[in-house]
Structures are given as structure tokens and as C-alpha cells.
Amino acid sequence: MIHNNIPLAEQLRPTNINDYIGQTHLLGEGAILRKIIESGRIPSIILWGPPGVGKTTIAQIIAKSQNMPFFTLSAINSGVKDVRSVIDKAKNNLQTCILFIDEIHRFSKSQQDSLLGAVEKGIITLIGATTENPSFEVISPLLSRCQVFVLKSMSKDELSQLILKGKQKLEEIYKKEIQIQESDALLSISGGDGRKLYNALEVVVSNLTEQETITITNANVKSIIQQNLSMYDKGGEMHYDVISAFIKSIRGSDPNAAVYWLSRMVAAGEDPKFIARRLLISAAEDIGLANPNALLLANTCFDAVQKIGWPESRIILSQTTIYLATSPKSNSAYMAINKGQSLVKQTGDLPVPLHLRNAPTQLMKDLEYGKEYKYAHDYPNNFVQQEYLPDSISRASIYETGDNKREEGQKTYLNNLWKSKYKF
């Protein structure tokens, strides 16, 4: 339920630094960002962190604490014209203005370029918020003029403080006592996102108002949230749930479901590069050696969407999604690197066998580095059996072929070469 059309998260948004919950590494006593705010000398800033951890709130607190004019733009629906309009307004102010840009990673290079002059001249102090690594998403000239602060997901204790604040506010609204018998489901659903937590709490309470005393349990939270997914998903709250469903549909070879979840993300204005990155990961993790061309196509897709943007990128993403969903699947490469890392963790830094070592100096040759190495191309079929692993893990089986036509061929080939040494 929305009270007076203002969501609970907005009603409870803190307006000063002392009421802010979380990010103690930045805003706690003596922390760097707190010191900057208290000094009154505010540089341009990039706030990088997951959704719902207070990036917008920090920007508003900074503006209010300095009594600075505050302009805000969303990169989803703003362009160069909007940026220039704000800069023109800022020029008419006698003091520097704060321009807060939400999701600045969605701004194109030309849009980011349009900010440079005003930031350099001090006409605006830029505060950008991003969920993506600014090293990749913010142009170097702009990034070099900003201080980057990394925000963390909220801890269980911090989220529990938000639950208490939300409970007290909702008791005022509904004029009823609220008892929170269990909070694990609320905490789990939030995923460290304070806004998501408030939205979930608001939805649950609004569905229990017939109770004389509203009692919140794990069971009724799960049940109510499941029944109110569309209400709960306002403003892209289920961003990570949708991308999860998308990737699992590709993994499950269901192109219908995969394109449906892709369409959901397109409709929500999701960053096409975010989707393309996940397709790249899926091509390696879920399709892998069953169809190595999948990785090539996914990489081409990523390059293409960077050049094209919306709305045409939806066609490229659709093509790649369908290709991956209809490809044979293998996670053998993914499992192999996991097993390899686990083996390294167990056995430590085992010495490289002498015959495999490089011998660029005479001393190394005297120590017989590389002495008994057999050059594969000197032997029939470019293969000769020799030891490539440290002695103590000589027969370790790390790569196991997947159950698909291509890797079945690899399995036969490798077993013919290695005979009884390895079992592929």
C-alpha cells in the first residue's frame, strides 16, 4: 500500500547524516566521506554500489547540508539536451549547484562529454550513482575529475534497524500494533537492498490489515510477496530476479521463456550491455565446449550493442538469446576450473617438474631445467606421452567431458592418446 501516494521508503528517507543507516566505512565518525561533507568542500563524486543502499539519499544529504541548489536527472530518460538545460540553470546561480545523475552508467559517451566543461569550471558539482563498475562505464576524462566511493550491501543488523523504523511508521499509518515474530524472509527477500526491504514490508502489512494485531511471520511474508510480484516489482525492484530467470531459461534450453524474460528487461529499459555481459558468461558457463561458437557470437553481440544501443539492440540480443538457448549445453569448462582451483587450494604451490621448466640461462641448463622435455611435434601425430603435472598429483582428473556430441568426440580422441593415465 502507498500512503498519500508516497512509498514507505521515500517517507523514511533520512535527511541528515546522523539518521543515515549503513555505509559506516564512508559516513561513520571520522570516515572519509563524512569528513568531506563536514569540511564543506564537496568534490564531484561517483557513488558505486548495488541498488537500494542509499546513493540517492547521500546525494540529497550532501546538498541539504551545504544548502546547495540540487538538480537531478535519470540517465534512463535524459539526454544531452536535458544536461545542457540544467547547466544553463546552474550558470544563473551565484553558487555551485549539485547535479545528481542516477544510473550514470547508462549515459552515452556524448552525454558524459556534455558534462565535462561545467564540472571543470565548477558550475556544477556532479554526483553520479551507478550499479556498474565506473572504470568501464564512465569516460576517463570525467572519471578523473571525480572521487569514487564504493557502497556496500546493507548488513543484517542494518536491515533489522530499517525493519524497526518501517514497523513504527506503519503502526502510525494503520493505527495498529505490528508484531514481527520472524524476519528471516524479509531479510532474505531484500538481498541487502533497503528500498526493496521497505517495499516488501509495506506490501506484507497492507495485506494483513484485517488482523487486529498485525503479525509478520516468514510464512506469510513468502506467501504475500509471491501473490504481489507485480506490485513488488515497481521501478525494477526484481532486476536480479529477472536476469536470473533469463539465464536459467537459456541454461534450460527454453527459447520461449528466454525471449520472454529478455522482453521484460527491454520493456524496463535495462542496460543492453548488462544483458550482453550475462549472455557472454552463459555462453562460456552453460554452452561451453558443446558449441564453442556460442562464445564468439556472444562476444560479437556485446560489441554490437555498444555500437547500436536501443531500440535496435533488442534484435541482436534476441538473436543471441535464441542461439544460446537452442545450443547443446556443457558446463565442463566451468566445472574444470572449479576443480582445478580446488586442487590448487588443497595442494598449494607444487614445484614445476624440471623437464617443463624454462632454461634461458646456462645455470638453469646446468641444473637440468628442460633437459628431458619431449617436443610433441617431433613425434607421430604430434603427441608423446610424458608427465605434465607435478608428481604428487600425477593422475589428477580435472577436465571431464560433457555429455554432448562434440565432447564425445573429444573424449574418444583424448582416451586414445592417454590410454589408462586419465579417464575423460
Buried (B, 14 or more C-beta within 10 A) or exposed (E): BEBEEEBBBEBBBBEEBEEBBBBBEBBBEEBEBBEBBEEEEBEBBBBBBBBBBBBBBBBBBBBBBBEBBBBBBBBBEBBBEBBEBBBEBBEEEEEBBBBBBBBBBBBBEEBBBBBBEBBEEEBBBBBBBBBBEBEEBBBEEBBEBBBBBEBBBBEEEBBBBBBEBBBEBBBEBBEBEBEBEBBEBBBEBBBBBBBBBBBBBBBBBBBBEEBEEBBBBBEBBBBBBEEBEEBBBEEBBBBBBBBEBBBBBBBEBBBEBBBEBBBBBBEBBBBBBBBBBBBBEBBBBBBBBBBBEBBEBBBEBBEBBEEBEEEEBBEBBBEBBBBBBEBBBBBBBBBBBEBEEEBEEEEEEEEEBBBBBEBEEEEBEEEEBBEEBEEEEEEEEEEEEEEEBBEEEEEEEBBBBBEBEBBEEBBEEBBEBEEEEBEB
